[in-house]
Amino acid sequence: MFGGSSSPLTYSRYSLADRQWYTADIVGVIGGRSMSTCYDGDKYIYLMGGIDNIKEWYSDRVDCYDIECQQFKHIGTLPYKLSNPSVAYNKSTQSIIVVGKMDSVGNRYQEVLSFNLNTLKTSVIIKDLKLNSMSVCAIDGHDGNVYVLNSHDHTFKRYNLSTKRLTNLSTPPSSMASYYSTVLNDRLFNSLIFIHFTTQSMRYSIKDDQWIQSSQAFTQSDDIVCACILQD
C-alpha cells in the first residue's frame, strides 16, 4: 500500500511469513494519494499518477519500487497528469497499459496509453474509449484486452489492444450498482470481480460471457478503495 490521504509519505507491506504489517517512508520519489500500481511478476512495482496531498497537484509520474532492495526510483512521465488510472503490466511488450481517469478539473481521459519500460516512452494505442465519469475499466495485461462497464447506457464492452477490435459483451444485470469502486482480475477463474461497498459484488465470467452475483457483500464501513487477489 503506497501513500493515501492519512499517510501520503509512507508505504506499508504485509508479510505472509510472519503475518505482520511493516511501514516505511517513501524516499526518492513523491508520495501522495490516488496513485495506481501494478506488479511485473518479478521484482518491480510501478506507481502511476496520483495527487500531492499538500499542494493538491495532480501527477504525471511513473516510478518504480524494487521489492528486493526496497528502494524507489523515478523512471519517466506520462503525457498528462491524472489520478486513479487503470493500469496493468503487459509482459509480452514489456510495457504498462494505462487507461486514464480524471484530471484536476474532472475531465475524463479517453485514451489507452502504453508506457514502454525499455524506451521509457509513451504511445497511444486507442484514442477514444468514449468513457464517462462513471465508467469503470479493467485491463487484462496478459491477453491485451480492456473491459469497460458503462453505467449510463448499461453496456459492457471489450477492446482488444492488438486488433483494435470492439466487442459488445453480455448486458449487465439491471440489479447492478451504478458505480463500482474496484475491479479485480481473477485469472484463476478467468473472471472479473466488480466490488461495491454498499451492495453485493458481481462476477463476470470471461469464458462464458456471463454475469454472476457474488455471495460477498461489503458494508460502507469496509471502505474498499484498493484490493488484490493472492493466489497460490
Rosetta blueprint (number, residue, H / E / L):
1 M L
2 F E
3 G L
4 G L
5 S L
6 S L
7 S L
8 P L
9 L L
10 T E
11 Y E
12 S E
13 R E
14 Y E
15 S E
16 L L
17 A L
18 D L
19 R L
20 Q E
21 W E
22 Y E
23 T E
24 A E
25 D E
26 I L
27 V L
28 G L
29 V L
30 I L
31 G L
32 G L
33 R E
34 S L
35 M L
36 S E
37 T E
38 C E
39 Y E
40 D L
41 G L
42 D L
43 K L
44 Y E
45 I E
46 Y E
47 L E
48 M E
49 G L
50 G L
51 I E
52 D L
53 N L
54 I L
55 K L
56 E L
57 W L
58 Y E
59 S E
60 D E
61 R E
62 V E
63 D E
64 C E
65 Y E
66 D E
67 I L
68 E L
69 C L
70 Q L
71 Q E
72 F E
73 K E
74 H E
75 I E
76 G E
77 T E
78 L E
79 P E
80 Y E
81 K E
82 L E
83 S E
84 N L
85 P L
86 S E
87 V E
88 A E
89 Y E
90 N E
91 K L
92 S L
93 T L
94 Q L
95 S E
96 I E
97 I E
98 V E
99 V E
100 G L
101 K L
102 M E
103 D L
104 S L
105 V L
106 G L
107 N L
108 R E
109 Y L
110 Q L
111 E L
112 V E
113 L E
114 S E
115 F E
116 N E
117 L L
118 N L
119 T L
120 L L
121 K L
122 T E
123 S E
124 V E
125 I E
126 I E
127 K L
128 D L
129 L L
130 K L
131 L L
132 N L
133 S L
134 M L
135 S L
136 V E
137 C E
138 A E
139 I E
140 D E
141 G L
142 H L
143 D L
144 G L
145 N E
146 V E
147 Y E
148 V E
149 L E
150 N E
151 S L
152 H L
153 D L
154 H L
155 T E
156 F E
157 K E
158 R E
159 Y E
160 N E
161 L L
162 S L
163 T L
164 K L
165 R L
166 L E
167 T E
168 N E
169 L L
170 S L
171 T L
172 P L
173 P L
174 S L
175 S L
176 M L
177 A L
178 S L
179 Y L
180 Y L
181 S L
182 T E
183 V E
184 L E
185 N E
186 D E
187 R L
188 L L
189 F L
190 N L
191 S E
192 L E
193 I E
194 F E
195 I E
196 H L
197 F L
198 T L
199 T L
200 Q E
201 S E
202 M E
203 R E
204 Y E
205 S E
206 I L
207 K L
208 D L
209 D L
210 Q E
211 W E
212 I E
213 Q E
214 S E
215 S E
216 Q E
217 A E
218 F L
219 T L
220 Q H
221 S H
222 D H
223 D L
224 I L
225 V L
226 C L
227 A L
228 C L
229 I L
230 L L
231 Q L
232 D L
